[in-house]
Amino acid sequence: MGIPEERIERLLSLAREAVVDGEFDRSREYVRLARRIAERNRCGLPRAFTRRTCDDCDVYLRPGVTGRFRTQPGHVVVRCLECGATDRYPF
């Protein structure tokens, strides 16, 4: 694991802590910075990162606080409670 991947993992954990503290704007900045690092260094984002962040408003999705996670036959439906965006992921 290189330096960009380590930095992205650290920013994901900082975004999680910011949401726990109720600081959604700080969480958005951490997510945006991690995405920029991935673009600049041409490394992919981890699956945990893409499934736990909203693509539209860049907030970290925490179940019950900023995101609603529902399971349906064959897929998971994730709805952002900040902007209303919906994503679906297969099992």
N, C-alpha and C positions, 0 to 999 in steps of 0.2 A: 504494500500500500504506500503510495507516494504522498507527498506533502499536500497536494490539492485534495485528495480523498480524505486525509486526516482532518483538514480544515473544514470540509463539507460536513463530516460527522460531528465535529465540535460545534459548528453553527446549528446543526439540527438539534443537538442537545440544549444549546442556549435558547433556541426558539421554543422548545418544549417548556423550559423553565420560565420563560417570559409569559407564556400563556397561563401557566399555573399561577403566576403572580398577578395576572389580569392585565398585563401590558401588551395588548394586541398590536400596537404600532411597532413596538420594538421587535416583536416576533416577525412581523412583515419585513422589516429591514434585514433581519438575519436570513430569512428565506431568500430574499432578493439577492443578497450578497453571495450566498451559496450557489445560486443559479448562475450568477455572473462568473464566479470562479470556475464552475464546470464548463461554461461556454469558452472562456478564455484559454483554458488548458485542454480543451477537447477531451474531457473525461466524462463519462456518463454519470448520471445521478443514481444513487442506490434506490432499489425498489421501495424501501421503507420511506425514503424521502418523497418520492413521487406519490405514494399512496397516502401520506400523512400531511400533504400540503395542498391548498386550493390553487388551481391553475389560474383562476380569474383574479382573486384578491390577495394571493400570496400569504395567507395566514396559516399557521400550523393548526391542523385539525385535531382537536382533543375531543374524544367522545363525550357528548352531553354538554359541552361548553361552547365549542365553536363548530362542531360537526355532529351529524346524525349518521350513524352506521346501522344499516339494516341488511339482513340476509334474505335473499329470495332464492328460489330454486335455480341453482347454477351460477349465481353471481351475487356480489355485494354491492349495495347502493349506498354511496356516500354523498350526503348533502351538506353543503357549507351553510352554517347558520348566520354568517356575516353577510354574504352576498347572494345566497340562494342557488349557487351553481351545483350541478349534480354530475357525479361520475359513477360509472359502473365498471366493476372488475370481475372477471370470471374466477371461480374457485381454483 
